[in-house]
Amino acid sequence: MQEDVIPAGPDPLTLAETWAAGGRRVAMATVIETWGSAPRPVGSHLVIDSQGNFEGSVSGGCVEGAVVAEAADVIETGRPTVLEFGVADETAWQVGLSCGGRIRIYVEPVTKD
């Protein structure tokens, strides 16, 4: 019996480069630190464009909405930011990170250069 395999989505790094080269305004979110039971490992990526399209994951869906919203500011200002979510953080509960861990995410603009 053959197991069903779910195909992986496009590589967020390649997609960020492609989107930026195509003229889209883009930001890249990267998990830079985790503590405890974090949903995604360090190095996980989420690419976001100025229209709110995104690909990849930094939390398995728990905080993606909040990261996409912050990425819009990064795209607009061109200034990177560091976000932190954790179970003790009221924001974490609001966005759904109730796994008991903490994550730090670096969000930076991506240029075609």
Long-range contacts (C-beta under 8 A, 24 or more apart in sequence): 9-55, 9-56, 10-55, 12-45, 12-46, 12-47, 12-55, 12-56, 13-45, 13-47, 15-47, 15-55, 15-56, 16-45, 16-47, 16-110, 17-110, 19-47, 19-49, 19-110, 20-110, 20-111, 20-112, 21-112, 23-112, 24-49, 24-50, 24-51, 25-49, 25-50, 25-75, 25-109, 26-50, 26-75, 26-109, 26-110, 27-71, 27-72, 27-74, 27-75, 27-107, 27-108, 27-109, 27-110, 28-107, 28-108, 28-110, 29-56, 29-58, 29-67, 29-71, 29-83, 29-105, 29-106, 29-107, 30-58, 30-105, 30-106, 30-107, 30-108, 31-58, 31-59, 31-103, 31-104, 31-105, 32-82, 32-104, 32-105, 32-106, 33-103, 33-104, 34-101, 34-102, 34-103, 34-104, 35-86, 35-101, 35-102, 35-103, 36-87, 36-99, 36-100, 36-101, 36-102, 37-99, 37-100, 37-101, 38-99, 38-101, 38-102, 38-103, 39-97, 39-99, 39-101, 39-103, 40-103, 46-71, 47-110, 48-72, 48-75, 49-75, 50-75, 50-76, 58-103, 58-105, 59-85, 59-97, 59-103, 61-96, 62-95, 62-96, 62-97, 62-98, 62-99, 63-92, 63-95, 63-96, 63-97, 63-103, 63-105, 65-95, 66-91, 66-95, 67-105, 67-107, 70-107, 71-107, 74-107, 74-108, 74-109, 75-109, 78-109, 79-109, 80-106, 80-107, 80-108, 80-109, 81-106, 81-107, 82-106, 82-107, 83-107
